[in-house]
Amino acid sequence: MTSITVQDRSRRRAAPGAAGRFAAALAAGALAVGCGAGDGGATGGKRLTLGTQVAADAASVEPFTTALGWTVALSSARLSVGALHYFEGAPLTAQRAAPGRRGAPSPLERLARWAVPEAHAHPGHYQAGEARGQMTEPTSVDLLRGATALADADAVSGVARSARFTFGAPPSGPFAAALDGHVVAVEGRADKGDLSRVFRARALAADVVAAATGEPSVEGCAFDETFLDGTGVVTLVVKPSVWLDQVDFEEVAAGEDGAPVDLEPESQAHRGFTRGLKKGTAYAFSFAPGSPEQPGEPEASETLEDKQR
């Protein structure tokens, strides 16, 4: 059974700027009774409080093989988590069939999917649409320690299809000291044939600034399409395997006595890592209805999957 580290769920007042504008959009949505909220002509407007949790995907917890042929086993994956925002608009990677057409994709569609297997956030391609919710309490987690409960999110009812992930800068929370000013720090071992590297990959907020927002964030992440209309839990699954997929560890120096060696800033390996951090496919959001667990309750150590079995 995977444990959830339950943290303080108290919410801070949103800061001016982007967070303040997002809160204003939520408030406007809550007042817009009668405005279309998505499929089926449903109307939005009901205020909601949603639980939030974050975890690594199963493929990253176990050893995985990258696109460059390295088998990677992680020992830690520390992440500074900032605000999470949920939107009505389709995610950047959405592949929708033409209206009225069913069945297998056309040869042209298959070629496009082969040529662009993973999309990057691009301000010209992603339309966020209506704001649906936000979690604004920053913290830090080690993704390999199991699912971690975050602060609650404020939301309004309506269809959610996409999300924005924001790196917390500067880092705060239980792993802030270990992050040492970085927003991500991953350690592990990479093997390929006779080569073996014990590595540490770290990134600063400046390495992951999105052109669309000017902030260390990732736009257009997929949120499994759902209609938010009651209590429940939003789960963010982070995929360190995507972060490291294009890293060539051969240029990383061999360490001594098993000590991890840093990916040098501006090196090809480090650039491959930061590109992975900015991929929307590394962050997947979903929602499950139900009452969020509260600190001190008997089942607070269970994950969402445990409770649904």
Secondary structure, 3 states (H helix, E strand, C coil): CCCCECCCCCCCCCCCCHHHHHHHHHHHHHHCCCCECCHHHCECCCEEEEEEEEEECHHHHCCEECCCCCEEEEEEEEEEEEEEEEECCCCCCCCCCCCCCCCCCCHHHHHHHHHCCCCECCCCCCCCCCEEEEECCCEEEEHHHCCEEEEEEEEECEEEEEEEEEECCCCCCCCHHHHCCCCEEEEEEEEECCEEEEEEEEECHHHHECCCCCCEEEEEEEEEEEEECCCEEEEEEECHHHHCCCCCHHHCCCCCCCCCEECCCCCHHHHHHHHHHCEHHHEEEEEEECCCCCCCCHHHHCCHHHHHC
